[in-house]
Amino acid sequence: MKKETITLVLLLTNLFIAFLGIGLVIPVLPTLMNELDISGSVVGYMVAFFAIAQLIVSPIAGKLIDTIGRKIMIVIGLFIFSASELLFAVGQDLLVLFISRILGGVSAAFIMPAVTAFIADVTTNETRSKALGYMSAAISTGFIIGPGIGGFLAGYGTRMPFFFAAGLACFAAIFSLIMLREPKRQYEETASGKKPGFMRIFAPMYFIVFVIIFVLSFGLASFEAVFSLFVDHKFGFTPTDIAIIITGSGLVGALAQVLLFDRLTKLMGEKKLILVSLVFSSVMVGAMTLVNSYFSVLFVTIIVFVGFDLIRPAATSYLSKIAGNEQGFVGGMNSMFTSIGTVFGPILGGYLFDFDVDYPFYFATIVLIAGSILTFFWAKTKPVQP
């Protein structure tokens, strides 16, 4: 148990560092845009290139995780992430910056599924939910703390947060190379004895969960993409107001993952938890168009984030329990469907926002309700074996 705990701490530290590095750069992006005369649309394309690279590489990474191992993919991913941040730190033209974002997407495709598969190997069905809850909390906390540290480092230079993130990721890669040991696989073969191929996406045991992951990612991405614009245009919120709401909601979501997720999965199981969370999120995203005060917006946003922050680890936990020796494949597909939602959610959300500030939230509500209906029928089914 002690060895498992140490391994989990190392894995979660790696994830925290990676997402801390992503969060570090957020405060300096506006300044960097002005320095390099970059438009907002170009920044949007950079985000899209990151997600597209993750989308393309994720299926390949999933196969590699199952064949060459979890540890090596984590280490390579951290080195690639370090290189991407270093390129952004020294880049003076758009080509270098876009290459940096593409490498960032590749690193995400390597690290996330590998860590998930690693956790599945070193935990049991009884302890996995708690570990995956901690994993999601490590990601959320990195995002939350990152901007604050990035703002402090920016006082020493606009590029300093990128250099710091590069150094941190490089340290994590070397530390993981030395300290992590490749885990013993809990499952040596699937019941069918077949190696996972791309068409395994459509296996009944996986496909509905992947669709739910897409719905979650799409809804969350479209919500987050226009949230700051929405509260600015509709309520006149200041950047400080927006930062407090997002940071506060993120902290509550991270606490829910640590304190509630394991208990809730034991109480109702992953399927019912996903259903309840989707229903609450649907209602609250729709309610965002009706609220009219600072505290009501804060309350609604907190519930939305808590719902989203419980769905993702619940889906990941369920998949890891049925995946057998396809942990890397499932992790890669999880990452791929997340990326699809991340790419198209903000694009459609921004397009609808130009028509009416409430339209993105109406549409996200419809998507989440459709996901809730699908989950309702899925929750009634018995698990399908490979």
TORPA-849205 format. One record per residue (C-alpha): x, y, z; residue in one letter. Coordinates in Angstrom, 2 decimals. Layout:
residues N
((X,Y,Z),"a")
...
END
This chain:
residues 386
((0.00,0.00,0.00),"m")
((2.88,2.36,0.84),"k")
((4.52,1.67,-2.55),"k")
((1.19,2.33,-4.31),"e")
((0.80,5.63,-2.44),"t")
((4.30,6.81,-3.40),"i")
((3.68,5.90,-7.05),"t")
((0.36,7.77,-7.04),"l")
((2.00,10.84,-5.51),"v")
((4.64,10.80,-8.27),"l")
((2.01,10.42,-11.00),"l")
((-0.23,13.15,-9.61),"l")
((2.77,15.45,-9.19),"t")
((3.56,15.00,-12.89),"n")
((0.00,15.90,-13.88),"l")
((-0.04,18.85,-11.50),"f")
((3.23,20.17,-12.97),"i")
((1.98,19.76,-16.56),"a")
((-1.27,21.62,-15.93),"f")
((0.43,24.15,-13.68),"l")
((2.66,24.89,-16.68),"g")
((-0.40,25.39,-18.89),"i")
((-2.00,27.69,-16.31),"g")
((1.20,29.69,-15.77),"l")
((1.03,31.30,-19.20),"v")
((-2.60,32.49,-19.04),"i")
((-1.93,35.90,-17.40),"p")
((0.79,36.88,-19.88),"v")
((-1.04,35.97,-23.10),"l")
((-2.66,39.43,-23.51),"p")
((0.74,41.14,-23.05),"t")
((2.37,38.71,-25.46),"l")
((-0.38,39.39,-27.99),"m")
((0.43,43.10,-27.85),"n")
((4.20,42.53,-28.03),"e")
((3.96,40.36,-31.14),"l")
((0.90,42.13,-32.59),"d")
((-1.17,38.92,-32.54),"i")
((-4.94,39.11,-32.96),"s")
((-7.46,37.28,-30.81),"g")
((-8.38,35.04,-33.73),"s")
((-4.75,33.90,-34.03),"v")
((-4.73,32.96,-30.34),"v")
((-7.94,31.03,-30.99),"g")
((-6.24,29.16,-33.82),"y")
((-3.33,28.33,-31.50),"m")
((-5.75,26.77,-29.02),"v")
((-7.40,24.85,-31.87),"a")
((-4.02,23.57,-33.15),"f")
((-3.21,22.28,-29.65),"f")
((-6.52,20.39,-29.51),"a")
((-6.24,19.11,-33.11),"i")
((-2.72,17.77,-32.47),"a")
((-4.01,16.03,-29.34),"q")
((-6.95,14.66,-31.33),"l")
((-4.76,13.21,-34.10),"i")
((-2.04,11.78,-31.86),"v")
((-4.26,10.34,-29.08),"s")
((-5.20,7.06,-30.86),"p")
((-1.54,6.43,-31.76),"i")
((-0.41,7.28,-28.23),"a")
((-3.02,4.91,-26.79),"g")
((-1.59,1.99,-28.79),"k")
((1.99,2.89,-27.83),"l")
((1.05,3.04,-24.14),"i")
((-0.17,-0.56,-24.34),"d")
((2.85,-1.75,-26.33),"t")
((5.99,0.12,-25.19),"i")
((4.81,0.99,-21.69),"g")
((3.28,3.65,-19.47),"r")
((6.44,5.11,-17.91),"k")
((8.32,5.85,-21.14),"i")
((5.29,7.62,-22.63),"m")
((4.95,9.83,-19.53),"i")
((8.65,10.73,-19.63),"v")
((8.63,11.45,-23.38),"i")
((5.44,13.48,-22.99),"g")
((6.98,15.63,-20.25),"l")
((10.12,16.26,-22.35),"f")
((7.95,17.26,-25.33),"i")
((5.91,19.57,-23.09),"f")
((9.14,21.15,-21.83),"s")
((10.30,21.70,-25.42),"a")
((6.96,23.26,-26.37),"s")
((7.10,25.76,-23.50),"e")
((10.74,26.60,-24.29),"l")
((9.84,27.25,-27.93),"l")
((7.06,29.60,-26.84),"f")
((9.49,31.36,-24.52),"a")
((11.99,32.13,-27.29),"v")
((9.61,32.31,-30.27),"g")
((9.47,35.62,-32.13),"q")
((7.30,34.62,-35.08),"d")
((3.97,32.85,-35.56),"l")
((5.45,29.69,-37.10),"l")
((7.47,28.93,-33.96),"v")
((4.50,29.67,-31.71),"l")
((2.22,27.35,-33.70),"f")
((4.86,24.57,-33.62),"i")
((5.00,25.09,-29.85),"s")
((1.23,24.64,-29.50),"r")
((1.27,21.54,-31.73),"i")
((3.99,19.99,-29.54),"l")
((1.89,20.90,-26.51),"g")
((-1.03,18.95,-27.94),"g")
((1.22,15.96,-28.65),"v")
((2.52,16.02,-25.08),"s")
((-1.03,16.06,-23.69),"a")
((-1.90,13.05,-25.88),"a")
((1.10,11.19,-24.42),"f")
((0.79,12.13,-20.74),"i")
((-2.93,11.95,-19.90),"m")
((-3.76,8.42,-21.18),"p")
((-0.46,7.06,-19.86),"a")
((-1.09,8.37,-16.35),"v")
((-4.66,7.03,-16.41),"t")
((-3.44,3.58,-17.53),"a")
((-0.67,3.68,-14.91),"f")
((-3.21,4.43,-12.17),"i")
((-5.43,1.58,-13.39),"a")
((-2.43,-0.78,-13.09),"d")
((-1.44,0.20,-9.53),"v")
((-4.94,0.38,-8.02),"t")
((-7.77,-2.04,-7.42),"t")
((-11.43,-1.56,-8.34),"n")
((-12.02,-0.47,-4.75),"e")
((-9.27,2.18,-4.64),"t")
((-9.38,3.36,-8.27),"r")
((-12.25,5.83,-7.92),"s")
((-10.45,7.71,-5.15),"k")
((-7.19,7.75,-7.16),"a")
((-8.93,9.06,-10.29),"l")
((-10.70,11.69,-8.19),"g")
((-7.30,12.83,-6.94),"y")
((-6.04,12.80,-10.53),"m")
((-8.80,15.17,-11.65),"s")
((-8.18,17.35,-8.58),"a")
((-4.45,17.56,-9.42),"a")
((-5.36,18.78,-12.92),"i")
((-7.86,21.32,-11.60),"s")
((-5.49,22.60,-8.91),"t")
((-2.71,23.08,-11.46),"g")
((-5.04,25.18,-13.61),"f")
((-6.18,27.20,-10.59),"i")
((-2.76,27.91,-9.05),"i")
((-0.94,28.32,-12.36),"g")
((-2.30,31.76,-13.33),"p")
((-1.44,33.20,-9.91),"g")
((2.17,32.00,-10.09),"i")
((2.34,33.06,-13.74),"g")
((1.23,36.58,-12.84),"g")
((3.97,36.78,-10.19),"f")
((6.67,35.46,-12.55),"l")
((5.55,37.89,-15.26),"a")
((6.90,40.68,-13.05),"g")
((10.37,39.43,-14.01),"y")
((9.57,39.37,-17.74),"g")
((6.78,38.38,-20.08),"t")
((8.57,35.19,-21.14),"r")
((9.58,34.10,-17.62),"m")
((6.47,31.92,-17.01),"p")
((7.27,29.92,-20.17),"f")
((10.90,29.37,-19.13),"f")
((9.74,28.33,-15.66),"f")
((7.18,25.88,-17.08),"a")
((9.83,24.40,-19.41),"a")
((12.28,23.90,-16.52),"g")
((9.60,22.42,-14.27),"l")
((8.49,19.91,-16.92),"a")
((12.09,18.93,-17.68),"c")
((12.71,18.33,-13.97),"f")
((9.55,16.23,-13.74),"a")
((10.63,14.15,-16.76),"a")
((14.07,13.42,-15.29),"i")
((12.61,12.74,-11.84),"f")
((10.04,10.32,-13.35),"s")
((12.72,8.58,-15.39),"l")
((14.66,7.88,-12.20),"i")
((11.88,7.26,-9.67),"m")
((8.97,5.66,-11.56),"l")
((8.91,1.91,-12.19),"r")
((6.87,0.41,-15.02),"e")
((3.77,-1.10,-13.38),"p")
((2.77,-4.72,-13.59),"k")
((-0.29,-5.03,-15.82),"r")
((-3.39,-6.21,-13.96),"q")
((-4.83,-7.72,-17.15),"y")
((-2.76,-9.80,-19.53),"e")
((-5.35,-10.29,-22.26),"e")
((-8.87,-9.37,-23.23),"t")
((-11.60,-11.97,-23.31),"a")
((-11.58,-11.89,-27.08),"s")
((-7.80,-12.14,-27.28),"g")
((-7.74,-9.45,-29.95),"k")
((-5.53,-6.41,-30.03),"k")
((-7.51,-3.19,-29.94),"p")
((-8.01,-1.54,-33.33),"g")
((-9.64,1.74,-34.29),"f")
((-13.01,0.04,-34.83),"m")
((-13.01,-0.92,-31.14),"r")
((-14.34,2.62,-30.59),"i")
((-17.74,1.27,-31.69),"f")
((-17.73,-1.67,-29.28),"a")
((-20.96,-1.35,-27.23),"p")
((-19.02,-1.41,-23.94),"m")
((-17.06,1.71,-24.95),"y")
((-18.99,3.74,-27.50),"f")
((-21.72,5.24,-25.33),"i")
((-19.16,6.30,-22.72),"v")
((-17.06,7.95,-25.44),"f")
((-20.14,9.83,-26.67),"v")
((-20.82,11.00,-23.10),"i")
((-17.20,12.19,-22.81),"i")
((-17.66,14.14,-26.06),"f")
((-20.92,15.68,-24.79),"v")
((-19.18,16.70,-21.55),"l")
((-16.15,18.13,-23.34),"s")
((-18.26,19.94,-25.94),"f")
((-20.59,21.43,-23.32),"g")
((-17.77,22.48,-21.01),"l")
((-15.63,23.94,-23.82),"a")
((-18.51,25.96,-25.27),"s")
((-19.45,27.15,-21.76),"f")
((-15.91,28.19,-20.80),"e")
((-15.13,29.75,-24.19),"a")
((-17.87,32.39,-23.99),"v")
((-18.33,32.68,-20.21),"f")
((-16.09,35.72,-19.75),"s")
((-17.59,37.40,-22.84),"l")
((-21.11,36.58,-21.64),"f")
((-20.77,38.08,-18.14),"v")
((-18.87,41.07,-19.55),"d")
((-21.50,41.89,-22.18),"h")
((-24.57,41.04,-20.08),"k")
((-23.55,42.17,-16.60),"f")
((-20.47,44.35,-17.08),"g")
((-18.30,42.16,-14.84),"f")
((-14.66,43.23,-14.46),"t")
((-11.70,40.89,-15.08),"p")
((-11.33,40.61,-11.29),"t")
((-14.98,39.57,-10.93),"d")
((-14.53,36.94,-13.62),"i")
((-11.27,35.66,-12.09),"a")
((-12.89,35.27,-8.67),"i")
((-15.85,33.35,-10.11),"i")
((-13.71,30.97,-12.21),"i")
((-11.09,30.43,-9.48),"t")
((-13.72,29.94,-6.77),"g")
((-15.69,27.51,-8.92),"s")
((-12.54,25.62,-9.82),"g")
((-11.53,25.29,-6.16),"l")
((-14.95,23.98,-5.15),"v")
((-14.83,21.53,-8.08),"g")
((-11.39,20.28,-7.01),"a")
((-12.58,19.85,-3.41),"l")
((-15.61,17.90,-4.66),"a")
((-13.29,15.56,-6.56),"q")
((-11.19,14.91,-3.45),"v")
((-13.90,14.81,-0.78),"l")
((-17.04,13.59,-2.57),"l")
((-16.14,11.62,-5.69),"f")
((-15.05,8.36,-4.03),"d")
((-18.03,8.41,-1.64),"r")
((-20.52,9.14,-4.39),"l")
((-19.22,6.40,-6.68),"t")
((-19.47,3.88,-3.84),"k")
((-22.97,5.14,-3.00),"l")
((-24.50,5.18,-6.49),"m")
((-21.90,3.87,-8.95),"g")
((-20.31,5.66,-11.90),"e")
((-23.33,5.45,-14.22),"k")
((-25.81,7.06,-11.84),"k")
((-23.25,9.68,-10.77),"l")
((-22.73,10.66,-14.43),"i")
((-26.50,10.88,-14.94),"l")
((-27.15,13.01,-11.84),"v")
((-24.22,15.31,-12.64),"s")
((-25.35,15.76,-16.26),"l")
((-28.90,16.61,-15.19),"v")
((-27.71,19.19,-12.65),"f")
((-25.26,20.67,-15.18),"s")
((-27.99,20.89,-17.84),"s")
((-30.30,22.78,-15.48),"v")
((-27.58,25.14,-14.28),"m")
((-26.19,25.96,-17.75),"v")
((-29.74,26.86,-18.80),"g")
((-30.21,28.88,-15.59),"a")
((-27.19,30.99,-16.55),"m")
((-29.43,32.84,-19.02),"t")
((-31.91,33.70,-16.24),"l")
((-29.69,34.87,-13.36),"v")
((-29.08,38.59,-12.91),"n")
((-26.75,39.16,-9.96),"s")
((-23.10,38.52,-9.11),"y")
((-23.79,35.93,-6.41),"f")
((-26.39,34.08,-8.47),"s")
((-23.87,33.80,-11.32),"v")
((-21.26,32.57,-8.82),"l")
((-23.65,29.97,-7.40),"f")
((-24.73,28.67,-10.81),"v")
((-21.13,28.51,-12.08),"t")
((-20.00,26.57,-8.98),"i")
((-22.74,23.93,-9.52),"i")
((-21.84,23.68,-13.23),"v")
((-18.14,23.15,-12.45),"f")
((-18.87,20.61,-9.70),"v")
((-21.11,18.66,-12.09),"g")
((-18.52,18.67,-14.88),"f")
((-15.71,17.86,-12.43),"d")
((-17.53,14.74,-11.22),"l")
((-18.54,13.43,-14.66),"i")
((-15.02,13.19,-16.12),"r")
((-13.41,11.01,-13.41),"p")
((-16.61,8.91,-13.22),"a")
((-16.42,8.13,-16.95),"a")
((-12.68,7.47,-16.72),"t")
((-13.17,5.22,-13.68),"s")
((-15.90,3.20,-15.42),"y")
((-13.79,2.77,-18.57),"l")
((-10.73,1.67,-16.61),"s")
((-12.75,-1.05,-14.88),"k")
((-13.98,-2.61,-18.13),"i")
((-10.91,-1.99,-20.32),"a")
((-8.85,-5.06,-19.38),"g")
((-5.47,-4.83,-21.12),"n")
((-6.77,-2.03,-23.38),"e")
((-6.08,0.66,-20.77),"q")
((-3.82,2.66,-23.12),"g")
((-6.27,2.36,-26.01),"f")
((-9.18,3.51,-23.84),"v")
((-7.13,6.37,-22.41),"g")
((-6.18,7.46,-25.92),"g")
((-9.79,7.38,-27.11),"m")
((-10.87,9.27,-23.99),"n")
((-8.32,11.95,-24.89),"s")
((-9.43,11.94,-28.55),"m")
((-13.14,12.45,-27.83),"f")
((-12.25,15.14,-25.28),"t")
((-10.22,16.90,-27.98),"s")
((-13.07,16.73,-30.51),"i")
((-15.34,18.52,-28.06),"g")
((-12.59,21.00,-27.18),"t")
((-12.07,21.88,-30.85),"v")
((-15.70,22.29,-31.91),"f")
((-17.31,23.53,-28.68),"g")
((-15.61,26.96,-28.64),"p")
((-16.04,27.42,-32.43),"i")
((-19.80,26.85,-32.32),"l")
((-20.14,28.72,-29.02),"g")
((-18.40,31.79,-30.45),"g")
((-20.46,31.64,-33.62),"y")
((-23.75,31.52,-31.65),"l")
((-22.56,34.30,-29.32),"f")
((-22.33,36.65,-32.31),"d")
((-26.08,36.17,-32.85),"f")
((-27.17,36.44,-29.22),"d")
((-25.23,36.25,-25.94),"v")
((-27.67,33.63,-24.57),"d")
((-27.58,31.29,-27.60),"y")
((-24.39,29.37,-26.63),"p")
((-25.94,28.47,-23.28),"f")
((-29.24,27.42,-24.87),"y")
((-27.35,25.15,-27.25),"f")
((-25.07,23.75,-24.52),"a")
((-28.18,23.00,-22.44),"t")
((-29.75,21.08,-25.36),"i")
((-26.54,19.07,-25.85),"v")
((-26.32,18.26,-22.14),"l")
((-30.01,17.25,-21.99),"i")
((-29.44,14.91,-24.96),"a")
((-26.45,13.48,-23.08),"g")
((-28.62,13.05,-19.97),"s")
((-31.27,11.13,-21.92),"i")
((-28.62,8.88,-23.47),"l")
((-27.07,8.28,-20.03),"t")
((-30.49,7.51,-18.51),"f")
((-31.00,4.58,-20.89),"f")
((-27.34,3.52,-20.69),"w")
((-27.50,3.45,-16.86),"a")
((-30.26,0.84,-17.07),"k")
((-28.15,-1.57,-19.12),"t")
((-25.88,-4.22,-17.72),"k")
((-22.13,-3.89,-18.45),"p")
((-21.20,-5.43,-21.81),"v")
((-18.01,-7.47,-21.70),"q")
((-15.27,-7.25,-24.34),"p")
END
